[in-house]
Amino acid sequence: MNHGKSMLIKALLLFPVIWIVLTGFNEVTFLDSTSVAVILYVVAYIGDMLVVRNAGNTIGTIGDLILGTLVIWFTLILLGYNNILGEAIAAGVILTAGEYFYHKWLIHNLFEETADPAPNA
């Protein structure tokens, strides 16, 4: 299983969206938006490995919308930001759009590689 490539693709999807939505369009510091991205990255990657592999793209994508929005929102609250739910929802929705295609790539390139080969008949 080549986690390195899948982790890099996920990071290239997630970090710029968080930086643009939270720092570029809102008053979240770059350090705080990076902290949010790191926490979400770890939680979401583990979720992808468990949920997408076992339940498929649709459930994984819905889960990412809910999980992403909640993780962003709760982390920002812990960092001292108030009235940030709209930003969390916006980032969650944008990420979910990308996650749909990322999951398709995961299923085709990572999970199919690691599936047990069909027995020789």
ABEGO torsion letter per residue (X at the ends): XBAAAAAAAAAAAAAAAAAAAAAAABABBAAAAAAAAAAAAAAAAAAAAAAAAAAEAAAAAAAAAAAAAAAAAAAAAAAGBBGAAAAAAAAAAAAAAAAAAAAAAAAAAAAAAABBBBBBX
